[in-house]
């Protein structure tokens, strides 16, 4: 079985566009949450905050420079910029075999409104209803850079709610390990911080109605729901021998993956956390890791009452008393919940913790909750020996997926 | 190679002349010129164990459940022994939006948006739109706790689902894979796009399919085994419906299998005769 390494990454997030800025702000404990009334939504909107990527700073991906940024889909811009950054380490002529990307594109409320306006005039863009258009944009970037043309059937787009990002990594991990592929582009994008998407989650009771930059409070007793976020992250996964042969930077190894289902309820995890514990155990088993080898956990940590408590239960069940010694961080405290992109963005965060030998903080954790009594690295980052990071995603619908990253060894 | 332990294709009766299917929502004449739909209303498509599940499923999701739930008998022994040993691999597009409220809100002033949205739409509406919810409901109803994947490529989603199932079976991640897909005409935009993507002579048909795969040796090249298109198009579910519809007497599949046997040592065993009766949908 071949070892799989990460040789490139790029990110567009509410706390930074590009890895250097994201890294700096993540360890500084910056919040990407901001007020949206009067700008994104009306002054009487029931939800007052979101973690948006500031469009004014976003620019246009170099490869899409000929397109009008006002009409280019936001997902293309976010994913495009993240992908171009990831590809900076990939010279022309080095071929990418596949793209596995988590997207939420396709038919939406806005698209319907657009269709009502444009159908009679026959100006509606039917292609915009396909969910794979963002992957075609990414393929175009690869082609323009001279990294080959990924075949139609090797463009795999998935949409499995909050576990999608981890699953994109897991799918490519398996294929590269087995020798089917040598190199793949993986990631996720979510650019749906808009009024109707916010209302959808609000009506389901999932979003916090707390105000201000501190509204996302994973594991804090005063948490009251998640903050909607957005962003994109792209990673290059590659067989180690191929990466070494071309002298690529080794940013970390992907050593384990798992996916399970709760088979319980759509919007609530199992009280016994069986699906989540199964996912953690299977990922560690796949990685060949003992519990003692786990240096840190990047939690799903959504800031909802139930998820954070159940995730804590799952970690304790798997690790026993050792759970109290393993730092658990939630990136969502800083960038909110970007659903299908979350896993990919948290992968970049995990790799940066391995690179910097430093733990990112869980910010806004001011009120300890007896149900969440682990070390969540509250409010301030700190140096640590970080060799192995377990990254959890537990999704809407009852899906669980974990990825294990390891520090790149020479 | 995988073994198809069980399979089922659901499709409307095709002995009737295809009808033009119109969407009244649009001022212009939006219609699928040649369409085949199940005569059943949504709530008649499948009997769900928990009636509350209907609230989170559109017509496509219900079709997926109608096909997938019939796999219960063949999967039950495995699930009882180890629920993590079975996975779901699904090809499905987004569920339906609330078309009427979307139309009513075209010109809603921004200050009235939230209140109007709340008054016009059910809180459960969003669940119907999420593409992974039908597959999740299937996992809940069948007690499947293994991996669940949701693929959305408009042309290759079924192949992606089959390939991942094949991979997981070969890797020993699962002992059985429920591969499923569905397509309905409930969403005018998806239907119209699908209709425009095929020749006008083809019938755009609702349909659903489910296959239970188990490991049986070497790797199956599903790409080489997908039956060719006929005069019927099932949207994103096309490849799986055609595959599930095939039997050992199907000349196209037999030829493909024979060809693969010779060239690549790939073979498929047809569904067990005992399950053949489940192929008819009424």
Interface residues (C-beta under 8 A of the other chain):
Chain A: X41 X42 X43 X44 X45 X46 X103 X106 X107 X108 X109 X111 X112 X113 X115 X116 X117 X119 X120 X126 X127 X129 X130 X131 X132 X152 X153 X155 X156 X157 X158 X159 X160 X161 X167 X171 X174 X175 X178 X195 X196 X199 X200 X201 X203 X204 X205 X258 X259 X260 X261 X262 X263 X264 X265 X266 X267 X274 X275 X278 X282 X395 X396 X397 X398 X399
Chain B: X25 X26 X27 X28 X30 X56 X83 X84 X87 X88 X93 X94 X97 X99 X102 X103 X105 X106 X110 X111 X113 X114 X115 X117 X118 X121 X123 X125 X126 X127 X129 X130 X131 X132 X133 X135 X136 X137 X139 X140 X142 X143 X144 X145 X146 X147 X148 X149 X150 X151 X152 X153 X154 X155 X156 X159 X160 X164 X167 X171 X187 X188 X189 X190 X192 X193 X196 X223
